[in-house]
């Protein structure tokens, strides 16, 4: 029986893969045999390097400020030069900045769009050109359920994540002929560093969980299965879709 989750011989790039959901996805890909390149702003790779370093696979860490166009230039080619191919790209890097809409600084808006929209477009193009020459590949854009609902104070984040869904569909339509699958994942609230305050307050956590059909918020491992599906051969006929991973919250 074919093992659809065997990624040996594949190379995956995960932006923002140093911690949180990015780290969970990077480690899972390595566990399934992929060489993994992580791109993040911090100059030190941290725990993700130690974890993947214990596995029988390759690891590359590229520190870069993805909001800086010059630092993004040629990043995916560096991975291809190191490992010989780029088969999977996961555009996960992002962050939250909160402010009332009328007080949201224009400079912050521009910074947010550079990281969460411009960088995704740029790296998707870079990977797409390499994958076209290789005969195919997988690209996964990490959106958010904030794309479907208003987020008080998260206007830039929500706007960027919403735009990513349209970007995903357009890239998918343009790259499908080259056997490049472009899809998106829209996570809900997960237990990661950016939500530490929520998860450390039992009463606030209970209130947040109450309207969710599954009765709980996400854990990092909850994104692994959906990611492996979209990154692997099982999704070879899936193009331009957004897989919502939120415990059923957006069903309402």
GUPA-836186 format. One line per 8 residues: number of its first residue (from 1); their letters; for each residue x, y, z of C-alpha. Coordinates in steps of 0.5 Angstrom, whole numbers, plus 500, padded with zeros to 3 digits. Last residue first. Example, Ala and Ser with C-alpha at 12.3 -4.5 7.8 and 13.67 -1.06 7.14 Angstrom:
GUPA-836186
2	SA	527:498:514; 525:491:516 .
end
This chain:
GUPA-836186
252	XXXXXXXX	456:559:526; 460:554:522; 466:559:523; 468:555:530; 468:548:528; 474:546:532; 478:551:528; 482:548:522 .
244	XXXXXXXX	479:551:516; 482:548:509; 482:554:504; 482:551:497; 486:553:491; 488:547:488; 486:540:490; 488:534:485 .
236	XXXXXXXX	495:532:488; 492:532:495; 494:525:497; 501:526:494; 503:530:500; 504:538:503; 496:539:503; 495:532:507 .
228	XXXXXXXX	501:534:511; 499:541:513; 492:538:515; 495:533:519; 500:537:523; 495:543:524; 492:540:530; 499:538:533 .
220	XXXXXXXX	500:546:535; 494:545:540; 487:548:538; 481:551:542; 476:547:545; 469:545:546; 469:542:539; 463:546:537 .
212	XXXXXXXX	466:553:539; 462:558:543; 464:556:550; 471:555:548; 473:563:549; 469:563:555; 473:557:558; 479:560:556 .
204	XXXXXXXX	478:567:559; 476:563:566; 482:559:566; 487:565:564; 494:562:562; 491:560:555; 489:567:554; 496:570:556 .
196	XXXXXXXX	500:565:552; 496:567:546; 502:569:541; 506:564:544; 502:558:541; 496:555:544; 491:556:538; 486:560:536 .
188	XXXXXXXX	483:559:529; 487:556:523; 486:558:516; 490:553:511; 491:555:504; 492:552:497; 497:552:492; 498:545:488 .
180	XXXXXXXX	504:546:483; 503:541:477; 505:546:472; 498:547:469; 496:548:476; 500:554:477; 496:560:474; 489:558:477 .
172	XXXXXXXX	493:556:484; 496:563:484; 490:566:483; 486:562:489; 492:563:494; 492:570:493; 484:571:494; 485:567:501 .
164	XXXXXXXX	492:571:502; 487:577:502; 483:575:508; 489:574:512; 492:581:510; 486:584:512; 485:580:518; 492:582:520 .
156	XXXXXXXX	491:589:518; 485:590:522; 486:587:528; 484:592:533; 477:588:534; 477:582:529; 471:582:524; 470:575:522 .
148	XXXXXXXX	472:571:515; 479:573:515; 480:572:522; 479:565:521; 487:565:519; 491:565:513; 497:560:512; 499:559:505 .
140	XXXXXXXX	501:552:503; 505:551:496; 506:544:494; 511:542:488; 511:540:480; 515:539:474; 522:541:477; 522:547:473 .
132	XXXXXXXX	516:549:475; 518:548:482; 523:553:482; 519:559:478; 513:557:483; 518:558:489; 520:565:488; 513:567:486 .
124	XXXXXXXX	511:564:492; 516:567:496; 515:574:493; 507:574:494; 508:571:501; 513:577:503; 508:582:500; 502:579:504 .
116	XXXXXXXX	504:578:511; 511:581:512; 510:587:508; 503:588:509; 504:588:517; 510:593:516; 505:598:512; 500:598:517 .
108	XXXXXXXX	505:599:522; 507:605:519; 500:607:518; 499:607:525; 492:604:527; 489:610:531; 482:610:527; 482:602:527 .
100	XXXXXXXX	483:601:534; 490:598:535; 492:591:536; 499:588:532; 499:580:531; 505:576:528; 506:573:521; 511:568:518 .
92	XXXXXXXX	507:561:515; 508:561:508; 509:554:507; 513:552:501; 514:544:499; 518:541:494; 524:546:493; 530:542:490 .
84	XXXXXXXX	538:541:491; 539:541:498; 543:547:499; 542:550:492; 535:549:492; 535:553:499; 539:559:497; 534:559:491 .
76	XXXXXXXX	528:560:496; 532:566:499; 534:569:493; 531:576:495; 528:576:501; 533:580:505; 532:586:500; 525:586:500 .
68	XXXXXXXX	525:587:508; 519:585:511; 521:578:511; 527:580:516; 531:574:515; 535:568:518; 536:562:514; 536:556:518 .
60	XXXXXXXX	538:549:514; 536:542:516; 537:535:513; 534:529:515; 536:523:520; 533:526:526; 536:529:532; 538:536:529 .
52	XXXXXXXX	530:537:528; 529:538:535; 536:542:536; 534:546:530; 527:547:532; 530:549:539; 533:556:537; 535:558:530 .
44	XXXXXXXX	538:564:532; 538:570:528; 531:571:530; 527:573:523; 525:567:521; 526:562:515; 526:554:516; 529:550:511 .
36	XXXXXXXX	527:542:512; 529:536:509; 523:531:509; 523:524:512; 516:524:516; 519:527:522; 522:532:518; 515:534:516 .
28	XXXXXXXX	513:534:523; 518:538:526; 517:544:521; 509:544:522; 510:544:529; 515:550:529; 511:554:524; 505:553:529 .
20	XXXXXXXX	509:556:534; 516:557:534; 522:557:529; 518:556:523; 516:563:521; 517:561:514; 517:554:513; 521:551:507 .
12	XXXXXXXX	520:543:505; 525:539:501; 523:532:499; 528:526:498; 524:522:504; 517:525:505; 513:519:506; 506:521:508 .
4	XXXX	502:518:502; 505:511:504; 503:507:498; 500:500:500 .
end
